[in-house]
């Protein structure tokens, strides 16, 4: 029997597989008989809305896994497919019932030319409500938490975000937004404690050269009770760190496995978790018991090559209206 929460669901690198992530979150709610306060995405969401924005790595992986371009062809079109909206409709109205905010930080594989148009340069001094965050998709389901910003959830949780990676750790040259913002990190250092820190990269104390020394400052200060991150997770262990072990750090892998093949991939071993942030902290980072429900051979493939999750296939109308590219 779970306590009263609040509960959150967190994912590692999504790389375009938003249907998979959000359908897992909805299915977990149903299985656990709870409601999430938020679904958190720790970067590399794949928010490309034009082919010209694709980096070489994303282009290469999309040849083997076309679902990696899901955001471009399903979430950034107008109108969005009707079946996609069913994720956010209450269960008693024939939907999947995921009605909490979906919040992302950016990684190093995003449509940065688009994201930079959404970012206000001034970091708010206080936590903001969900409707004050910019949204990245056409129907405003997925909200962007810019670096240094804090979100106040409906239950009172404070979630701070930092996107990007430390400079000099990758040979590829990324957009400036792909790198950690010093001002954002220093703003969080001066801004007091938060319940959750959501970042793309992890701290150097736990991830070594694959982590960030800049982000390590946030762990040394112990600003967060729980820290979720993705990116390079050579150390996959859940650890405690900071002063008196105040912070629980949860590394999250890719949402999909790394097995190569001509089809999209199955759920990764460490790609998702749910957590209860009550008086007792409960974190369950596990491959869901229902993961076979989302095996790739069960996904519906449309004539245009787009994939539809098994949870949503029953809502698909093959005579979808034509869509215009992103707003």
C-alpha positions in Angstrom: 0.0 0.0 0.0 1.5 3.3 -1.1 1.4 6.4 1.0 -0.3 9.6 -0.2 2.5 11.0 -2.3 3.1 13.2 -4.1 4.2 11.0 -7.0 6.3 11.8 -10.1 7.4 9.7 -13.1 10.8 10.4 -14.6 12.5 9.3 -17.9 16.0 9.3 -19.2 16.9 10.2 -22.8 13.7 9.8 -24.9 15.2 10.5 -28.3 11.8 11.1 -29.9 9.9 8.2 -28.3 7.3 10.4 -26.6 4.4 8.1 -27.2 6.3 5.3 -25.5 7.3 7.4 -22.5 3.8 8.9 -21.9 1.9 5.7 -22.5 4.2 4.0 -19.9 3.5 6.8 -17.4 -0.3 6.4 -18.0 -0.1 2.6 -17.7 2.0 3.0 -14.4 -0.7 5.3 -13.0 -3.3 2.7 -13.7 -1.3 -0.2 -12.3 -0.3 1.6 -9.1 -3.7 3.3 -8.7 -2.1 6.8 -8.3 -2.0 10.1 -10.1 1.4 11.6 -11.0 2.1 15.2 -10.0 4.3 15.5 -13.1 6.1 13.5 -15.8 9.8 14.6 -16.0 11.9 14.2 -19.2 15.7 14.6 -18.6 16.7 15.8 -22.0 17.5 14.5 -25.5 13.8 14.6 -26.0 14.3 15.1 -29.8 12.4 18.3 -30.2 13.3 18.8 -33.9 10.5 20.4 -35.9 12.4 20.8 -39.2 14.7 18.4 -40.9 17.3 21.1 -41.3 17.7 21.0 -37.4 18.8 17.4 -37.3 22.3 16.6 -36.1 24.3 13.9 -37.7 23.8 11.4 -34.8 20.0 11.8 -34.9 20.0 11.3 -38.7 22.1 8.2 -38.4 20.0 6.6 -35.6 16.7 7.5 -37.4 17.6 5.2 -40.3 17.4 2.2 -37.9 14.7 3.7 -35.6 12.3 6.0 -37.4 10.4 6.6 -34.2 13.3 8.9 -33.2 11.7 11.5 -35.4 8.3 11.2 -33.8 8.3 14.7 -32.4 8.7 16.2 -35.9 6.0 14.2 -37.6 3.4 13.8 -34.8 3.9 16.4 -32.1 4.9 19.5 -34.1 2.2 19.3 -36.8 -1.2 21.0 -36.8 -3.5 19.5 -36.2 -1.9 16.7 -34.1 -3.4 13.3 -34.8 -6.6 12.7 -32.8 -5.3 9.5 -31.3 -2.3 11.3 -29.8 -4.7 13.4 -27.8 -6.1 10.3 -26.1 -3.0 10.1 -23.9 -4.3 13.2 -22.0 -8.0 12.3 -21.9 -9.5 10.9 -18.6 -10.0 7.2 -18.5 -13.8 7.5 -18.0 -13.9 9.5 -21.3 -12.1 6.8 -23.2 -8.5 8.1 -22.8 -5.4 7.0 -21.0 -5.8 9.4 -18.1 -2.4 11.2 -18.1 -3.5 14.6 -17.0 -0.5 15.9 -15.1 2.1 18.3 -16.6 4.8 16.8 -18.8 8.0 18.8 -18.2 11.4 18.6 -20.0 14.8 20.0 -19.8 16.9 20.0 -23.0 19.8 17.7 -23.8 22.4 18.0 -26.5 20.2 16.5 -29.2 17.4 18.9 -29.7 16.0 21.3 -32.3 17.9 24.2 -30.8 17.0 26.8 -33.4 13.4 26.2 -32.3 14.0 26.0 -28.5 15.9 29.2 -28.4 12.8 31.1 -29.6 11.0 29.9 -26.5 13.5 30.9 -23.9 13.2 34.2 -22.0 16.6 35.4 -21.1 15.8 36.5 -17.6 15.6 33.7 -15.0 12.6 34.2 -12.8 13.4 34.9 -9.2 10.7 32.5 -7.9 9.2 29.2 -8.9 6.6 29.5 -11.7 3.4 27.7 -12.4 3.0 25.3 -15.3 1.1 27.7 -17.4 4.0 30.1 -17.2 6.4 27.6 -18.9 6.7 27.6 -22.7 5.3 24.5 -24.5 7.2 22.8 -27.3 4.4 20.9 -29.1 1.5 22.2 -31.1 -1.2 21.3 -28.6 0.8 22.5 -25.6 1.1 19.1 -23.8 4.9 19.2 -23.3 6.4 22.0 -21.3 9.9 23.3 -21.4 11.8 24.1 -18.2 14.6 26.4 -19.2 17.9 26.2 -17.4 17.8 27.9 -14.0 14.0 28.0 -13.8 11.9 26.4 -11.1 8.4 24.9 -11.4 5.9 24.8 -8.6 3.6 21.8 -9.1 0.0 21.5 -8.0 1.0 19.6 -4.9 3.7 22.1 -3.9 6.8 20.3 -5.2 9.5 22.6 -6.5 11.3 21.2 -9.5 14.5 23.0 -10.8 16.0 22.3 -14.2 19.3 22.6 -16.0 19.7 21.5 -19.6 22.7 20.6 -21.7 26.2 19.2 -21.2 29.6 20.6 -20.1 31.7 22.1 -22.9 34.7 20.2 -24.2 33.4 16.7 -23.5 32.2 15.9 -27.0 34.0 16.2 -30.4 30.8 17.3 -32.1 30.1 21.0 -32.2 26.6 21.8 -30.9 24.5 24.9 -30.7 25.4 27.2 -27.8 22.2 26.2 -26.0 23.4 22.6 -25.9 26.0 23.6 -23.2 25.5 24.2 -19.5 24.7 27.8 -18.6 26.9 29.1 -15.8 24.4 31.8 -14.8 21.6 29.2 -14.5 23.7 27.0 -12.2 24.8 30.0 -10.0 21.2 31.1 -9.8 20.1 27.8 -8.4 23.0 27.8 -6.0 21.8 31.1 -4.6 18.1 30.2 -4.7 17.6 27.8 -1.8 16.5 24.2 -1.6 14.3 22.4 -4.0 12.5 19.0 -4.0 13.7 17.8 -7.4 16.6 18.7 -9.6 16.1 17.7 -13.3 19.2 17.8 -15.5 20.5 16.2 -18.7 24.0 15.4 -17.4 24.9 14.1 -14.0 27.5 15.3 -11.5 31.2 14.4 -11.8 31.5 12.7 -8.4 29.2 9.9 -9.6 29.8 9.9 -13.4 33.5 10.8 -13.5 34.6 12.2 -16.9 31.1 11.6 -18.2 29.7 13.9 -15.6 29.9 17.6 -15.1 32.1 19.5 -12.6 29.8 22.5 -12.9 26.8 20.4 -11.9 28.8 19.0 -9.1 28.5 22.4 -7.4 24.8 21.7 -7.0 25.4 18.4 -5.4 28.1 19.8 -3.1 25.6 22.4 -1.9 22.8 19.8 -1.5 20.2 21.9 -3.1 17.8 19.0 -4.0 16.2 16.1 -2.2 16.1 14.0 -5.4 18.1 14.5 -8.6 17.1 12.8 -11.9 19.5 12.9 -14.8 20.1 11.1 -18.1 22.9 11.5 -20.8 26.0 9.3 -20.2 25.3 7.0 -17.2 28.4 4.9 -16.9 27.6 4.6 -13.2 24.0 3.5 -13.1 23.7 3.0 -9.3 21.3 5.2 -7.3 23.4 7.0 -4.8 23.2 9.6 -2.0 25.5 12.6 -2.1 26.0 16.1 -0.9 26.0 17.3 2.8 24.9 14.4 5.1 23.9 12.5 2.0 20.9 14.8 1.6 20.5 14.3 -2.2 19.4 11.0 -3.8 20.8 10.9 -7.3 18.9 8.7 -9.8 20.7 8.1 -13.2 18.3 7.2 -16.0 19.4 5.5 -19.2 17.8 5.6 -22.6 14.1 4.9 -22.7 14.8 2.3 -25.4 17.3 -0.5 -25.4 20.5 -0.1 -27.4 19.9 -3.3 -29.4 20.3 -2.3 -33.1 17.8 -3.5 -35.7 15.6 -2.4 -38.5 12.7 -1.9 -36.1 12.3 0.6 -33.3 13.6 -0.7 -30.0 12.0 -2.0 -26.8 12.0 -0.4 -23.3 15.5 0.1 -21.8 16.5 -1.5 -18.5 17.1 1.7 -16.5 15.2 4.2 -18.7 12.3 5.1 -16.4 11.3 5.3 -12.7 8.5 6.5 -10.5 9.0 8.2 -7.1 7.0 9.1 -4.0 8.2 12.2 -2.3 6.3 11.8 0.9 7.8 11.7 4.4 9.4 8.5 3.2 11.2 8.7 -0.1 10.4 5.8 -2.4 12.1 5.4 -5.7 11.3 2.5 -8.1 13.6 2.5 -11.1 12.7 -0.6 -12.9 11.6 -2.0 -16.2 7.8 -2.0 -15.8 6.2 -5.4 -15.3 3.9 -4.6 -18.3 6.8 -3.8 -20.7 5.9 -6.6 -23.1 2.6 -4.7 -23.8 4.8 -2.2 -25.7 7.0 -4.7 -27.6 7.7 -3.1 -31.0 6.0 -5.9 -33.0 2.8 -4.8 -31.4 3.0 -1.2 -32.6 0.8 -0.2 -35.6 2.7 1.0 -38.6 0.8 3.5 -40.8 1.3 3.7 -44.6 3.5 6.8 -44.1 5.8 4.8 -41.8 4.7 6.5 -38.6 4.3 4.2 -35.5 1.3 4.2 -33.1 1.6 2.8 -29.6 -0.5 -0.3 -28.8 -2.3 1.8 -26.1 -3.4 4.2 -28.8 -3.9 2.1 -31.9 -7.6 1.6 -31.3 -8.1 5.3 -31.6 -6.4 5.7 -35.0 -8.5 7.0 -37.9 -6.8 6.1 -41.1 -8.4 9.1 -42.9 -6.4 11.6 -40.8 -6.7 15.2 -42.1 -3.6 16.7 -43.8 -1.3 18.5 -41.4 0.7 21.6 -41.7 4.2 21.7 -40.4 4.9 23.3 -37.0 3.0 26.5 -36.0 
